[in-house]
Amino acid sequence: MVPKDGRPSARLTSRGAETKARIVAEAASLIRERGVAGTSLDAIMAASQTSRSQLYHYFVDKDALISEVIKTQLGRVIAAQEPRLREVSSWDGLQRWCDQLVATTRTTQGIGGCPLGSLVSELADRSDSARLELARSFATWQSYLSTGLAAMRDNGELDPEADVDELALTMMTALQGGLLMAQTTRSARPLELALGMALRHVGGYRDNPTSNP
């Protein structure tokens, strides 16, 4: 079987897995700092202390490496939101997740933006493979919200007819727009307003709410 990156599948040794992970981690850090266009393969090799032959042993080209970077950034995003993201199974849990996002952004003043969102402007129109990988990553992130909102619907906190995937997409759209504006203004206020608006939208589907969202 040949994977999408064109390399024949093979089980990596522990040392090989460590080398590959180091390359991806250093590439992710450099891209986060310099952007995709500003990060050369030579810079990645220097940072990861690997040779060109080693790099091309694991990645057929830069696009294949970028795909792994996107997956790594998704993992970091999810890890940074734990355990709140997995607690989105009640109205209070959804609000706590939003509060955590705002608090984190207030601490960073929006600097750096979203690790995934920041890649979209560079990659979505340049590489279709990267765009598809980003779309899959956002879909994975969104699936946590869909699952939580479905639990809310099942336990009676949302109307039985609520489309949880659409509501999850609404939350993600507000999040990304809010993070972009927060990065621009160096303020958490845009994110706070965007998520508040999305919460009010979701709140419109609450079944017999005991308080206003």
C-alpha positions as CSV (number, residue, x, y, z in Angstrom):
1,M,0.0,0.0,0.0
2,V,1.3,3.5,-0.9
3,P,0.1,6.4,1.2
4,K,-0.9,9.8,-0.2
5,D,2.5,11.3,0.2
6,G,3.9,8.8,-2.2
7,R,6.1,6.9,0.3
8,P,5.7,3.2,0.6
9,S,4.2,2.4,4.0
10,A,6.7,0.9,6.5
11,R,6.8,0.7,10.3
12,L,9.2,3.2,11.7
13,T,11.8,2.2,14.3
14,S,11.6,4.1,17.6
15,R,14.6,6.2,16.5
16,G,13.0,6.8,13.1
17,A,9.7,7.9,14.7
18,E,11.6,10.3,17.0
19,T,13.5,11.8,14.1
20,K,10.3,12.3,12.1
21,A,8.5,13.8,15.1
22,R,11.4,16.2,15.7
23,I,11.4,17.4,12.1
24,V,7.6,18.0,12.3
25,A,7.9,19.7,15.7
26,E,10.7,22.1,14.5
27,A,8.9,22.8,11.2
28,A,5.7,23.6,13.1
29,S,7.5,26.0,15.5
30,L,9.3,27.8,12.6
31,I,6.2,28.1,10.5
32,R,4.3,29.5,13.5
33,E,7.1,32.1,13.9
34,R,7.9,32.9,10.3
35,G,5.0,31.6,8.2
36,V,5.1,28.9,5.5
37,A,6.7,31.1,2.8
38,G,9.4,32.3,5.2
39,T,10.4,28.8,6.4
40,S,12.8,26.9,4.1
41,L,13.6,23.3,4.2
42,D,17.2,24.2,5.0
43,A,16.0,26.1,8.1
44,I,14.0,23.1,9.2
45,M,16.9,20.8,8.7
46,A,19.1,23.1,10.8
47,A,16.6,23.4,13.6
48,S,15.9,19.6,13.7
49,Q,19.6,18.7,13.2
50,T,18.8,16.4,10.3
51,S,20.2,16.0,6.8
52,R,18.5,16.5,3.5
53,S,18.5,12.7,2.9
54,Q,16.9,12.2,6.3
55,L,14.2,14.8,5.6
56,Y,13.4,13.3,2.2
57,H,13.3,9.8,3.7
58,Y,10.2,10.8,5.7
59,F,8.6,13.4,3.4
60,V,8.5,13.4,-0.4
61,D,8.3,17.2,-0.5
62,K,7.5,20.3,1.5
63,D,3.8,19.8,1.0
64,A,3.9,16.4,2.6
65,L,5.7,18.0,5.6
66,I,3.2,20.8,5.8
67,S,0.4,18.2,5.9
68,E,2.0,16.7,9.0
69,V,2.5,20.2,10.5
70,I,-1.2,20.8,10.1
71,K,-2.0,17.6,12.0
72,T,0.5,18.6,14.7
73,Q,-1.1,22.0,15.1
74,L,-4.6,20.4,15.4
75,G,-3.2,18.2,18.2
76,R,-1.9,21.3,20.0
77,V,-5.1,23.2,19.6
78,I,-7.2,20.3,21.0
79,A,-4.7,19.7,23.9
80,A,-4.8,23.4,24.8
81,Q,-8.5,23.4,25.1
82,E,-8.7,20.3,27.3
83,P,-10.6,19.4,29.4
84,R,-13.1,22.1,28.6
85,L,-13.6,21.0,25.0
86,R,-14.7,17.5,26.1
87,E,-17.0,19.0,28.7
88,V,-19.2,20.7,26.1
89,S,-22.1,18.4,26.9
90,S,-24.2,20.9,28.8
91,W,-25.0,24.6,28.6
92,D,-22.6,25.4,31.5
93,G,-19.9,23.3,29.8
94,L,-20.3,25.2,26.5
95,Q,-20.0,28.5,28.4
96,R,-16.9,27.4,30.3
97,W,-15.3,26.4,27.0
98,C,-16.0,29.9,25.6
99,D,-14.8,31.5,28.8
100,Q,-11.5,29.6,28.6
101,L,-11.0,30.7,25.0
102,V,-11.6,34.4,25.9
103,A,-9.3,34.1,29.0
104,T,-6.5,32.6,26.9
105,T,-6.8,35.2,24.3
106,R,-6.8,38.0,26.9
107,T,-3.6,36.6,28.2
108,T,-1.9,36.4,24.8
109,Q,-3.6,39.6,23.5
110,G,-4.4,37.7,20.4
111,I,-0.8,37.4,19.4
112,G,-0.2,34.5,17.0
113,G,-3.9,34.0,16.3
114,C,-5.2,30.5,15.8
115,P,-2.4,27.9,14.9
116,L,-4.7,26.5,12.2
117,G,-6.4,29.6,11.1
118,S,-3.1,31.4,10.5
119,L,-2.2,28.7,8.0
120,V,-5.4,29.2,5.9
121,S,-4.4,32.5,4.4
122,E,-1.0,31.1,3.3
123,L,-2.1,27.7,2.1
124,A,-5.8,27.5,1.1
125,D,-5.3,29.1,-2.3
126,R,-1.8,27.8,-2.9
127,S,-2.1,24.1,-2.2
128,D,-5.3,22.1,-2.6
129,S,-3.8,19.2,-0.6
130,A,-3.1,21.6,2.3
131,R,-6.5,23.1,2.0
132,L,-8.1,19.7,2.2
133,E,-6.0,18.8,5.2
134,L,-7.0,22.1,6.9
135,A,-10.6,21.4,6.2
136,R,-10.3,17.9,7.7
137,S,-8.6,19.4,10.8
138,F,-11.3,22.0,11.3
139,A,-13.9,19.3,10.8
140,T,-12.2,17.2,13.5
141,W,-12.2,20.2,15.9
142,Q,-15.8,21.0,15.1
143,S,-16.8,17.4,15.7
144,Y,-16.1,17.9,19.4
145,L,-18.7,20.6,19.5
146,S,-21.2,18.6,17.4
147,T,-20.8,15.7,19.9
148,G,-21.3,17.9,22.9
149,L,-24.3,19.7,21.4
150,A,-25.8,16.4,20.5
151,A,-25.5,15.4,24.1
152,M,-27.2,18.6,25.1
153,R,-30.0,17.8,22.7
154,D,-30.3,14.3,24.0
155,N,-30.5,15.4,27.7
156,G,-33.2,18.0,26.9
157,E,-31.1,21.2,26.9
158,L,-31.6,21.8,23.2
159,D,-34.7,21.5,21.1
160,P,-35.0,18.0,19.5
161,E,-35.0,19.5,16.1
162,A,-31.8,21.5,16.6
163,D,-29.2,20.8,13.9
164,V,-26.1,20.3,16.0
165,D,-23.7,20.3,13.1
166,E,-25.0,23.7,11.9
167,L,-24.8,25.0,15.5
168,A,-21.2,23.7,15.8
169,L,-20.3,25.3,12.6
170,T,-21.8,28.6,13.9
171,M,-19.6,28.4,17.0
172,M,-16.5,27.6,14.9
173,T,-17.1,30.4,12.5
174,A,-17.5,32.9,15.4
175,L,-14.4,31.6,17.0
176,Q,-12.2,31.9,13.9
177,G,-13.5,35.4,13.1
178,G,-13.1,36.5,16.7
179,L,-9.5,35.2,16.9
180,L,-8.6,36.9,13.6
181,M,-9.9,40.3,14.9
182,A,-8.3,39.7,18.3
183,Q,-5.0,39.1,16.6
184,T,-5.5,42.4,14.6
185,T,-6.6,44.5,17.5
186,R,-4.5,42.9,20.3
187,S,-7.7,42.6,22.3
188,A,-9.8,39.7,23.4
189,R,-13.0,41.8,23.1
190,P,-13.8,40.8,19.5
191,L,-13.6,37.1,20.4
192,E,-15.8,37.8,23.5
193,L,-18.4,39.5,21.4
194,A,-18.3,36.9,18.6
195,L,-18.7,34.0,21.0
196,G,-21.4,35.8,22.9
197,M,-23.4,36.3,19.7
198,A,-22.9,32.6,18.8
199,L,-24.0,31.5,22.3
200,R,-27.2,33.6,22.0
201,H,-27.8,31.9,18.6
202,V,-27.4,28.5,20.2
203,G,-29.5,29.6,23.2
204,G,-32.4,30.2,20.8
205,Y,-32.6,26.4,20.5
206,R,-32.6,25.8,24.3
207,D,-35.5,23.7,25.5
208,N,-37.2,25.6,28.4
209,P,-34.1,27.6,29.4
210,T,-34.0,28.6,33.0
211,S,-32.0,31.7,32.3
212,N,-31.1,33.9,29.4
213,P,-27.9,32.9,27.5
